[in-house]
């Protein structure tokens, strides 16, 4: 919801949800979303074709625009479940799962795969080329390629996002070798100029950590990449709209601080951002109405900043919660 206040057209992905969680758990908690979040893809973790087919049908029934199979997560927990990046060693298993998902959605939404360029010390381009070729034959037409190997032993998930070297050329070569497929590059992308450069070689770019930690960057994407103005005229406007959403959660009985933590990067790079984050992270606010907390913040900020400093009361200032 927060990201939709910044960009209407960028495709959003859920966190990875295991097939077991959907089949045996609270489906509404995992799957419910607001209509304004479109286009949005459901990202699955799993390996059993029947389970993947069931969850693909759930994605279709819930109105998702895409169902994605994660073959890139290297965590030990995921490996113990025999899915994620370790599936790259079993392309036939992935192909069977993809075929079951494609049959389940009957062409109504795309079935896509997110994967790495290799696992462990397997660093040949032929490995990822053959993996993509096998999965494409099963009916997948869209591949989101994290341009790093996944080391299944010896590195944490965090280290797996930084230590294995990026090899963008492997992703570019996939597009050259499979021109009819949609190839999306992922991994280490930060600046908009980098996105532009990659789009000269591939069909799309997935941005993860950068979008999460520097969300205001997304406010320029609709205009730059889709040719339409974005929904947020300013950070102030995005903040106000976000507080409205938090207020609605609060009035509906949903704790709102959990949602707020995902928006704490909104003012990154602006003087006073640290104080703003500190204010909105304060556990003492948990029972407060977000609208009242916001008004309190603005009043404090305005009172403590010099009137002749050109201060906009909506802009965060160096004020701690009081």
C-alpha positions as CSV (number, residue, x, y, z in Angstrom):
1,X,0.0,0.0,0.0
2,X,2.8,2.4,0.8
3,X,4.6,1.8,-2.4
4,X,1.4,2.4,-4.4
5,X,1.4,5.9,-3.0
6,X,4.7,6.4,-4.9
7,X,4.2,4.5,-8.1
8,X,1.1,3.1,-9.9
9,X,2.7,1.1,-12.6
10,X,5.7,-0.7,-11.1
11,X,4.9,-4.3,-10.5
12,X,5.0,-5.3,-6.9
13,X,5.8,-8.8,-5.4
14,X,4.7,-10.3,-2.2
15,X,7.2,-11.9,0.2
16,X,7.8,-15.5,-0.5
17,X,4.9,-17.6,0.8
18,X,5.4,-21.3,1.2
19,X,2.9,-23.6,-0.4
20,X,2.4,-25.3,3.0
21,X,1.4,-21.9,4.6
22,X,-1.3,-21.4,2.0
23,X,-2.6,-24.9,1.9
24,X,-2.7,-25.4,5.7
25,X,-2.6,-21.9,7.1
26,X,-4.6,-18.7,7.2
27,X,-5.1,-18.0,3.5
28,X,-6.7,-14.6,4.0
29,X,-3.7,-13.3,6.1
30,X,-1.3,-14.4,3.4
31,X,-3.3,-13.5,0.2
32,X,-5.6,-10.6,0.9
33,X,-4.7,-7.3,-0.7
34,X,-6.3,-4.1,-1.8
35,X,-7.4,-3.5,-5.4
36,X,-5.2,-0.4,-5.5
37,X,-2.1,-2.7,-5.2
38,X,-2.3,-4.0,-8.8
39,X,-0.2,-5.0,-10.6
40,X,1.0,-7.4,-7.9
41,X,2.5,-10.9,-8.1
42,X,2.3,-13.7,-5.6
43,X,5.7,-15.3,-4.9
44,X,5.7,-18.9,-3.9
45,X,8.1,-21.3,-2.3
46,X,7.7,-24.9,-2.9
47,X,8.6,-27.9,-5.1
48,X,5.7,-30.4,-5.1
49,X,3.8,-30.0,-8.4
50,X,0.4,-30.7,-6.9
51,X,0.9,-28.2,-4.1
52,X,2.2,-25.5,-6.6
53,X,-0.8,-26.1,-8.8
54,X,-3.2,-25.6,-5.8
55,X,-1.4,-22.4,-4.9
56,X,-1.4,-21.1,-8.4
57,X,-5.2,-21.6,-8.6
58,X,-5.4,-19.6,-5.3
59,X,-3.4,-16.8,-6.8
60,X,-5.8,-16.8,-9.7
61,X,-8.9,-16.9,-7.5
62,X,-7.5,-14.0,-5.3
63,X,-6.9,-11.8,-8.4
64,X,-3.1,-11.7,-8.5
65,X,-1.6,-10.6,-11.8
66,X,1.2,-13.1,-11.8
67,X,2.3,-16.2,-9.8
68,X,6.1,-16.5,-9.3
69,X,8.1,-19.5,-8.2
70,X,11.2,-18.6,-6.2
71,X,14.2,-20.6,-7.1
72,X,16.7,-18.1,-5.7
73,X,16.4,-18.0,-1.9
74,X,19.5,-19.6,-0.4
75,X,18.5,-19.8,3.3
76,X,19.1,-23.0,5.3
77,X,15.4,-23.1,6.3
78,X,14.4,-23.0,2.7
79,X,16.9,-25.6,1.7
80,X,15.6,-27.9,4.4
81,X,12.2,-27.6,2.7
82,X,13.8,-28.6,-0.6
83,X,12.9,-25.4,-2.4
84,X,14.4,-22.0,-3.2
85,X,17.9,-21.9,-4.8
86,X,18.6,-25.5,-4.3
87,X,16.0,-26.3,-7.0
88,X,18.4,-25.0,-9.6
89,X,20.2,-28.3,-9.2
90,X,16.9,-30.1,-10.2
91,X,15.6,-28.4,-13.4
92,X,13.3,-31.3,-14.1
93,X,11.6,-30.9,-10.7
94,X,11.2,-27.2,-11.4
95,X,9.9,-27.9,-14.9
96,X,7.3,-30.3,-13.5
97,X,6.2,-27.7,-10.9
98,X,5.9,-25.0,-13.6
99,X,4.0,-27.2,-15.9
100,X,1.5,-28.0,-13.1
101,X,1.1,-24.3,-12.4
102,X,0.7,-23.3,-16.0
103,X,-2.0,-26.0,-16.4
104,X,-3.7,-24.8,-13.2
105,X,-4.1,-21.1,-14.3
106,X,-4.9,-22.1,-17.9
107,X,-3.2,-19.0,-19.4
108,X,-5.2,-16.5,-17.3
109,X,-2.1,-15.2,-15.5
110,X,1.6,-15.7,-16.3
111,X,3.7,-18.2,-14.3
112,X,7.2,-16.8,-13.8
113,X,10.4,-18.0,-12.2
114,X,12.9,-16.1,-10.1
115,X,16.4,-17.7,-9.9
116,X,20.1,-17.1,-9.6
117,X,22.7,-17.6,-12.3
118,X,24.3,-20.6,-10.5
119,X,24.7,-22.3,-7.2
120,X,27.8,-22.8,-5.1
121,X,31.0,-22.8,-7.3
122,X,29.2,-23.6,-10.5
123,X,30.1,-20.5,-12.5
124,X,29.6,-21.6,-16.1
125,X,27.1,-19.7,-18.2
126,X,25.9,-23.1,-19.7
127,X,24.4,-24.0,-16.3
128,X,21.9,-21.1,-16.2
129,X,21.3,-21.3,-20.0
130,X,20.3,-25.0,-19.7
131,X,18.2,-24.3,-16.6
132,X,16.2,-21.5,-18.4
133,X,15.9,-23.6,-21.5
134,X,14.4,-26.6,-19.6
135,X,12.0,-24.4,-17.7
136,X,10.9,-22.5,-20.8
137,X,9.9,-25.8,-22.4
138,X,7.6,-26.4,-19.5
139,X,5.7,-23.2,-20.3
140,X,7.4,-20.4,-18.4
141,X,8.0,-17.3,-20.5
142,X,9.3,-14.8,-17.9
143,X,12.5,-15.2,-15.9
144,X,13.7,-12.9,-13.2
145,X,17.4,-13.5,-12.9
146,X,19.4,-12.5,-9.8
147,X,22.8,-12.0,-11.4
148,X,24.7,-13.7,-8.6
149,X,25.4,-17.3,-7.7
150,X,23.7,-18.7,-4.5
151,X,26.2,-20.3,-2.2
152,X,24.2,-22.9,-0.3
153,X,26.9,-23.5,2.2
154,X,29.1,-21.0,4.1
155,X,27.2,-17.8,3.5
156,X,24.2,-16.3,5.2
157,X,21.2,-15.1,3.2
158,X,22.5,-11.5,3.7
159,X,26.0,-12.4,2.6
160,X,24.5,-14.2,-0.4
161,X,23.1,-10.8,-1.5
162,X,26.5,-9.1,-1.4
163,X,29.5,-11.5,-1.6
164,X,29.0,-13.6,-4.8
165,X,30.1,-11.4,-7.7
166,X,27.5,-9.8,-10.0
167,X,27.6,-11.1,-13.6
168,X,25.2,-9.0,-15.5
169,X,26.6,-10.2,-18.8
170,X,25.1,-13.7,-18.0
171,X,21.7,-12.1,-17.9
172,X,22.3,-10.1,-21.1
173,X,23.4,-13.3,-22.8
174,X,20.2,-15.1,-21.7
175,X,18.2,-12.4,-23.6
176,X,20.4,-12.8,-26.6
177,X,20.0,-16.6,-26.5
178,X,16.3,-16.6,-25.8
179,X,15.0,-13.5,-27.5
180,X,11.3,-14.6,-27.3
181,X,11.5,-14.9,-23.5
182,X,11.0,-12.0,-21.1
183,X,14.2,-11.6,-19.1
184,X,14.2,-9.4,-16.0
185,X,17.5,-8.5,-14.3
186,X,17.8,-8.4,-10.6
187,X,20.7,-7.8,-8.2
188,X,22.6,-4.7,-6.9
189,X,20.7,-2.2,-9.0
190,X,20.5,1.3,-7.3
191,X,20.4,4.3,-9.5
192,X,17.8,5.1,-12.1
193,X,20.5,5.6,-14.7
194,X,21.6,2.0,-14.0
195,X,18.0,0.8,-14.6
196,X,18.0,2.7,-18.0
197,X,21.3,1.1,-18.9
198,X,20.1,-2.4,-18.1
199,X,16.9,-1.9,-20.1
200,X,19.0,-1.5,-23.2
201,X,19.9,-5.2,-22.8
202,X,16.9,-6.9,-21.0
203,X,13.1,-6.5,-20.8
204,X,12.8,-5.4,-17.2
205,X,14.6,-4.7,-13.9
206,X,13.7,-5.8,-10.4
207,X,14.8,-3.6,-7.6
208,X,14.7,-5.0,-4.0
209,X,16.7,-3.5,-1.2
210,X,17.1,-0.1,-2.8
211,X,13.4,0.4,-3.2
212,X,12.8,-0.7,0.3
213,X,15.4,1.5,1.9
214,X,15.1,4.5,-0.4
215,X,11.4,4.4,-1.3
216,X,11.1,8.0,-2.5
217,X,13.2,7.0,-5.5
218,X,10.1,5.1,-6.8
219,X,8.1,8.4,-7.0
220,X,9.9,9.2,-10.3
221,X,9.5,5.8,-11.9
222,X,6.0,6.3,-13.4
223,X,7.1,9.4,-15.3
224,X,10.5,8.1,-16.3
225,X,9.7,4.5,-17.3
226,X,6.0,4.5,-18.0
227,X,5.4,8.0,-19.4
228,X,2.7,9.0,-16.9
229,X,2.9,11.2,-13.8
230,X,3.2,9.4,-10.5
231,X,0.7,9.6,-7.7
232,X,2.8,11.5,-5.2
233,X,3.4,15.2,-5.8
234,X,5.8,15.4,-2.8
235,X,7.0,13.5,0.2
236,X,4.6,15.5,2.3
237,X,1.7,14.3,0.2
238,X,2.9,10.7,0.4
239,X,3.3,11.0,4.2
240,X,-0.2,12.5,4.6
241,X,-1.8,9.7,2.4
242,X,0.1,7.1,4.3
243,X,-1.1,8.4,7.7
244,X,-4.6,8.2,6.3
245,X,-4.1,4.5,5.5
246,X,-2.6,3.9,9.0
247,X,-5.6,5.7,10.5
248,X,-7.9,3.4,8.6
249,X,-6.0,0.4,10.0
250,X,-6.2,1.8,13.5
251,X,-10.0,2.3,13.2
252,X,-10.4,-1.2,11.9
253,X,-8.6,-2.6,15.0
254,X,-5.3,-3.5,13.2
255,X,-2.1,-2.5,15.0
256,X,-0.5,0.1,12.7
257,X,3.1,0.3,14.0
258,X,3.9,-2.9,12.1
259,X,2.9,-1.3,8.8
260,X,4.6,1.9,9.7
261,X,8.1,0.3,9.9
262,X,8.0,-0.4,6.2
263,X,7.7,3.3,5.4
264,X,10.5,4.6,7.7
265,X,12.7,5.3,4.7
266,X,10.4,7.9,3.2
267,X,12.5,10.9,4.3
268,X,16.0,9.3,4.0
269,X,18.5,11.9,2.9
270,X,16.5,14.9,4.2
271,X,17.6,16.8,7.3
272,X,15.6,15.6,10.2
273,X,14.9,12.1,8.8
274,X,16.5,10.4,11.8
275,X,14.2,12.2,14.2
276,X,11.2,11.4,12.0
277,X,12.1,7.7,12.0
278,X,12.7,7.8,15.8
279,X,9.3,9.4,16.4
280,X,7.4,6.9,14.3
281,X,9.2,4.0,15.8
282,X,8.4,4.9,19.3
283,X,6.5,2.0,20.9
284,X,4.6,4.4,23.1
285,X,2.6,5.4,20.0
286,X,1.1,2.0,19.6
287,X,-2.2,2.8,21.2
288,X,-2.4,6.3,19.6
289,X,-4.4,7.2,16.6
290,X,-2.0,7.8,13.7
291,X,-3.8,11.1,12.7
292,X,-3.3,12.4,16.2
293,X,0.3,11.3,16.3
294,X,0.9,13.0,13.0
295,X,-0.6,16.2,14.2
296,X,1.5,16.1,17.3
297,X,4.7,15.6,15.2
298,X,3.9,18.5,13.0
299,X,3.1,20.8,15.9
300,X,6.3,19.9,17.7
301,X,8.4,20.4,14.5
302,X,6.8,23.7,13.7
303,X,7.2,25.0,17.3
304,X,10.9,24.1,17.5
305,X,12.0,25.4,14.1
306,X,12.7,29.1,13.6
307,X,9.8,30.8,11.7
308,X,12.3,32.6,9.4
309,X,14.1,29.5,8.4
310,X,11.7,28.8,5.5
311,X,10.4,25.7,7.4
312,X,7.5,23.9,5.9
313,X,5.5,22.4,8.8
314,X,5.0,19.2,6.9
315,X,8.7,18.6,6.5
316,X,10.3,16.6,9.3
317,X,12.6,18.6,11.6
318,X,15.2,17.5,14.3
319,X,12.6,16.8,16.9
320,X,12.5,13.8,19.2
321,X,9.1,12.4,20.3
322,X,7.9,14.1,23.5
